[in-house]
Amino acid sequence: MVKVAVIGTGFIGSVHARNIARHPGAELVAVSDVNVELAKKIAATTGAKAVANVAEIFANQDIQAVLIATSTDTHVDYLKRAADAGKAIYCEKPIGLDYKEAEQAVSAVRAAGVPVMLGFNRRFDASHAAVKEAIDRGDIGKVEIVQLTSRGPKPPPISYVKVSGGQLRDQTIHFFDLLRWLTKDEPVEVYTIGASLVDPAIGQAGDVDTSIVSIRMASGALCQIDSSRRAAYGYDERVEVFGSEGMVESSRQSFRGFSLYKGGQILKDGLHPGWFERIEGSYFAAIDAFLNSLEKGTPPSPSLEDGLRAQLIADKATESMRSGQAIKIAG
């Protein structure tokens, strides 16, 4: 049984803490947050110990793994400290505020030789996994166009925006990773437009809340990702992959909702719960994969390298948005 501590008990951190607490292969030993009362609240519901000083977690030899779910601007520091302490690490995306900062963390973690998994939980959503299975089977032939949609139900607080690294690094980065995973292909060029259409305060904080990212892949395939911080009708996340022999898509709200268009037929599969049930399931599946990798001694996936690649794409997309030019992405 893997003994785990969670650092950061906000919304996502609390989801992780509850999932770890109910996982048969883990013991949630401790939780920590800059808001000690919040940590105590999560501790009371999970049976963990609330720790005020995070250094206590790194010094505890019984703790084998740490989960980092703090604000983006603290990730690099906690990654380095966890690696120095010899802990296995599950870190929420992104690695850092930019690629240069992320590289520093990656160098430190590689030197320590500890296993690290990045929190790209969309890979573990059953709907998106069904899309990947169809692509891998060759159901749609050669991939030609990928359309990805990411629309949150409401914008985050401005205090969150200021330490997040921006929409492209915080929200859209999930879909940079998802694109690579689905297609087994690499982005080579990106062009981005963005605007502050939802909340003027987000623009005043130097960020956008609405963006469209166009990407050219190494294979020649084209991709478009549209992201918004607000969908008035609720959470909206979709994937559509068009190929030479068909098209496959995942639906908006589903555990396993996907449609396959091929040979004059439309094949559908899906259940439609509320949005949070779908997201929580993918988080648990990601934690399960992390714990299983530790038990088996296999490299965790998504890997640190996956996180670094997604960070590079996010940085280049941000550069494009600011310059108004298409930007090449190094291989």
ZIPESUL-V909556 format. One record per residue. N is the residue number from 1. SS is DSSP state (@ for helix, = for strand, . for the rest). PSI is psi in degrees with one decimal (* if undefined). BURIAL is + if it has 16 or more other C-alpha atoms within 10 Angstrom, else -. Layout:
n: <N | N>
ss: <SS | SS>
psi: <PSI | PSI>
burial: <BURIAL | BURIAL>
//
This chain:
n: <1 | 2 | 3 | 4 | 5 | 6 | 7 | 8 | 9 | 10 | 11 | 12 | 13 | 14 | 15 | 16 | 17 | 18 | 19 | 20 | 21 | 22 | 23 | 24 | 25 | 26 | 27 | 28 | 29 | 30 | 31 | 32 | 33 | 34 | 35 | 36 | 37 | 38 | 39 | 40 | 41 | 42 | 43 | 44 | 45 | 46 | 47 | 48 | 49 | 50 | 51 | 52 | 53 | 54 | 55 | 56 | 57 | 58 | 59 | 60 | 61 | 62 | 63 | 64 | 65 | 66 | 67 | 68 | 69 | 70 | 71 | 72 | 73 | 74 | 75 | 76 | 77 | 78 | 79 | 80 | 81 | 82 | 83 | 84 | 85 | 86 | 87 | 88 | 89 | 90 | 91 | 92 | 93 | 94 | 95 | 96 | 97 | 98 | 99 | 100 | 101 | 102 | 103 | 104 | 105 | 106 | 107 | 108 | 109 | 110 | 111 | 112 | 113 | 114 | 115 | 116 | 117 | 118 | 119 | 120 | 121 | 122 | 123 | 124 | 125 | 126 | 127 | 128 | 129 | 130 | 131 | 132 | 133 | 134 | 135 | 136 | 137 | 138 | 139 | 140 | 141 | 142 | 143 | 144 | 145 | 146 | 147 | 148 | 149 | 150 | 151 | 152 | 153 | 154 | 155 | 156 | 157 | 158 | 159 | 160 | 161 | 162 | 163 | 164 | 165 | 166 | 167 | 168 | 169 | 170 | 171 | 172 | 173 | 174 | 175 | 176 | 177 | 178 | 179 | 180 | 181 | 182 | 183 | 184 | 185 | 186 | 187 | 188 | 189 | 190 | 191 | 192 | 193 | 194 | 195 | 196 | 197 | 198 | 199 | 200 | 201 | 202 | 203 | 204 | 205 | 206 | 207 | 208 | 209 | 210 | 211 | 212 | 213 | 214 | 215 | 216 | 217 | 218 | 219 | 220 | 221 | 222 | 223 | 224 | 225 | 226 | 227 | 228 | 229 | 230 | 231 | 232 | 233 | 234 | 235 | 236 | 237 | 238 | 239 | 240 | 241 | 242 | 243 | 244 | 245 | 246 | 247 | 248 | 249 | 250 | 251 | 252 | 253 | 254 | 255 | 256 | 257 | 258 | 259 | 260 | 261 | 262 | 263 | 264 | 265 | 266 | 267 | 268 | 269 | 270 | 271 | 272 | 273 | 274 | 275 | 276 | 277 | 278 | 279 | 280 | 281 | 282 | 283 | 284 | 285 | 286 | 287 | 288 | 289 | 290 | 291 | 292 | 293 | 294 | 295 | 296 | 297 | 298 | 299 | 300 | 301 | 302 | 303 | 304 | 305 | 306 | 307 | 308 | 309 | 310 | 311 | 312 | 313 | 314 | 315 | 316 | 317 | 318 | 319 | 320 | 321 | 322 | 323 | 324 | 325 | 326 | 327 | 328 | 329 | 330 | 331>
ss: <. | = | = | = | = | = | = | . | . | . | @ | @ | @ | @ | @ | @ | @ | @ | @ | @ | @ | . | . | . | . | = | = | = | = | = | = | = | . | . | . | @ | @ | @ | @ | @ | @ | @ | @ | @ | @ | @ | . | . | = | = | = | . | . | . | @ | @ | @ | @ | @ | . | . | . | . | . | = | = | = | = | . | . | . | @ | @ | @ | @ | @ | @ | @ | @ | @ | @ | @ | @ | @ | . | . | . | = | = | = | = | . | . | . | . | . | . | . | @ | @ | @ | @ | @ | @ | @ | @ | @ | @ | @ | @ | @ | @ | . | . | . | = | = | = | . | . | @ | @ | @ | @ | . | @ | @ | @ | @ | @ | @ | @ | @ | @ | @ | @ | @ | . | . | . | . | . | = | = | = | = | = | = | = | = | = | . | . | . | . | . | . | @ | @ | @ | @ | @ | . | . | . | . | @ | @ | @ | @ | . | . | @ | @ | @ | @ | @ | @ | @ | @ | @ | @ | @ | . | . | . | = | = | = | = | = | = | = | = | = | . | . | . | . | @ | @ | @ | @ | @ | . | . | . | . | . | = | = | = | = | = | = | = | = | . | . | . | . | = | = | = | = | = | = | = | . | . | . | . | . | . | . | = | = | = | = | = | = | = | = | . | . | = | = | = | = | = | . | . | . | . | . | . | . | = | = | = | = | = | . | . | = | = | = | = | = | . | . | . | . | . | @ | @ | @ | @ | @ | @ | @ | @ | @ | @ | @ | @ | @ | @ | @ | @ | @ | @ | @ | @ | @ | @ | . | . | . | . | . | . | . | @ | @ | @ | @ | @ | @ | @ | @ | @ | @ | @ | @ | @ | @ | @ | @ | @ | @ | @ | @ | . | . | . | = | = | . | . | .>
psi: <128.4 | 127.2 | 123.0 | 146.5 | 143.7 | 126.7 | 114.0 | 109.8 | 38.5 | -154.6 | -55.9 | -40.3 | -38.3 | -34.7 | -46.6 | -44.3 | -44.5 | -39.1 | -41.3 | -41.7 | -31.1 | 2.1 | 130.0 | -16.5 | 10.9 | 156.4 | 120.4 | 106.7 | -43.3 | 154.0 | 147.3 | 146.0 | 152.9 | -26.6 | 93.9 | -36.9 | -35.8 | -41.9 | -40.4 | -37.8 | -45.4 | -39.0 | -40.0 | -29.4 | -10.5 | -11.7 | 7.4 | 171.4 | 132.4 | 125.4 | 124.3 | -39.5 | 112.8 | -21.9 | -28.2 | -34.3 | -45.9 | -30.0 | -15.6 | 110.3 | -19.3 | -24.7 | 119.9 | -26.6 | 147.2 | 145.5 | 123.2 | 113.4 | 38.8 | -177.0 | 152.0 | -37.2 | -8.3 | -7.2 | -47.1 | -44.7 | -47.1 | -35.1 | -46.3 | -44.0 | -39.7 | -41.1 | -43.0 | -31.3 | -2.4 | 23.2 | 143.9 | 148.6 | 133.4 | 117.6 | 129.8 | 151.2 | 157.8 | 176.2 | -42.2 | -170.8 | -24.5 | 175.1 | -41.0 | -44.7 | -40.5 | -39.2 | -38.9 | -43.1 | -42.2 | -40.9 | -43.2 | -41.4 | -41.5 | -40.8 | -34.6 | -25.6 | 23.8 | 149.6 | 139.2 | 136.0 | 137.4 | 143.7 | 53.8 | 76.9 | -14.7 | -26.1 | -22.6 | 5.3 | 128.2 | -34.1 | -47.3 | -35.6 | -36.3 | -36.5 | -46.1 | -40.8 | -41.6 | -41.2 | -46.9 | -30.1 | -13.7 | 15.5 | -32.0 | 9.1 | -146.8 | 130.4 | 130.6 | -38.9 | 135.6 | 127.5 | 123.5 | 137.3 | 131.9 | 107.4 | 110.3 | 157.4 | -32.7 | 154.4 | 150.5 | 166.7 | 151.0 | -34.0 | -34.5 | -44.9 | -41.8 | -24.0 | 10.9 | -20.5 | -5.8 | 162.3 | -43.0 | -34.3 | -21.7 | -47.0 | -56.8 | -21.9 | -30.8 | -37.7 | -21.2 | -43.3 | -43.3 | -40.2 | -48.0 | -42.7 | -43.7 | -43.3 | -14.6 | 38.5 | 162.3 | 134.5 | 137.9 | -13.6 | 142.4 | 143.0 | 129.1 | 138.1 | 145.3 | 160.9 | 160.4 | 94.7 | -17.7 | -48.9 | 113.0 | -28.8 | -29.3 | -41.8 | -39.8 | -24.7 | 1.6 | 16.6 | 177.1 | 159.7 | -1.9 | 129.7 | 153.8 | 124.1 | 123.0 | 132.6 | 136.6 | 130.7 | 162.7 | -32.2 | -13.1 | -12.4 | 154.0 | 147.7 | 146.6 | 132.4 | 119.6 | 131.9 | 140.2 | 145.8 | -2.9 | 123.5 | 112.4 | -22.9 | 0.4 | 178.2 | 133.5 | 113.4 | 123.8 | 153.6 | 132.5 | 126.3 | 118.5 | 131.3 | -178.2 | -18.6 | 6.3 | -170.9 | 142.0 | 143.2 | 152.8 | 146.6 | 175.5 | -48.8 | 100.3 | 147.2 | -46.8 | 70.0 | 108.3 | 157.2 | 139.4 | 121.2 | 114.7 | 133.6 | 38.9 | 7.1 | 153.4 | 115.2 | 128.8 | 151.3 | 129.9 | 150.2 | 148.7 | 89.2 | -172.0 | 163.3 | -37.6 | -36.5 | -40.1 | -46.8 | -43.7 | -37.0 | -40.8 | -32.4 | -42.5 | -41.7 | -36.1 | -43.8 | -40.5 | -43.3 | -40.5 | -49.5 | -38.7 | -38.6 | -37.2 | -40.6 | -40.2 | -13.0 | 25.1 | 154.0 | 132.0 | 151.4 | 130.9 | 140.5 | 173.7 | -37.5 | -37.0 | -41.5 | -39.8 | -38.8 | -43.7 | -36.4 | -40.6 | -44.5 | -42.4 | -40.7 | -43.4 | -35.5 | -39.2 | -42.5 | -41.6 | -44.3 | -39.4 | -31.7 | -21.5 | 14.0 | 153.2 | 139.9 | 133.3 | 147.1 | 121.4 | 148.3 | *>
burial: <- | + | + | + | + | + | + | + | + | + | - | - | + | + | + | + | + | + | + | + | + | - | + | - | - | + | + | + | + | + | + | + | + | + | - | - | - | + | + | + | - | + | + | - | - | + | - | + | + | + | + | + | - | + | - | - | + | + | - | - | - | - | + | + | + | + | + | + | + | + | + | + | + | + | + | + | - | + | + | + | + | + | + | + | + | + | + | + | + | + | + | + | + | + | + | + | + | + | + | - | - | + | + | - | + | + | - | + | + | - | - | + | - | + | + | + | + | + | + | + | + | + | + | + | + | + | + | + | + | + | + | + | - | + | + | - | - | - | + | + | + | + | + | + | + | + | + | + | + | + | + | + | + | - | + | - | - | + | - | - | + | + | - | + | + | + | + | + | + | + | + | + | + | + | + | + | + | + | + | + | + | + | + | - | - | + | + | + | + | + | + | + | + | + | + | + | - | + | - | - | - | + | - | - | - | - | + | + | + | + | + | + | + | + | + | + | + | - | - | - | + | + | + | + | + | + | + | + | + | + | + | - | - | - | + | + | + | + | + | + | + | + | + | - | - | + | + | + | + | + | + | + | + | + | + | + | + | + | + | + | + | + | - | - | - | - | - | - | - | + | - | - | - | - | + | - | - | + | + | + | + | + | + | + | + | + | + | + | + | + | + | - | + | + | - | - | - | - | - | + | + | + | + | + | - | + | + | + | + | + | + | + | + | + | + | + | + | + | + | + | + | - | - | - | - | + | + | + | + | - | ->
//
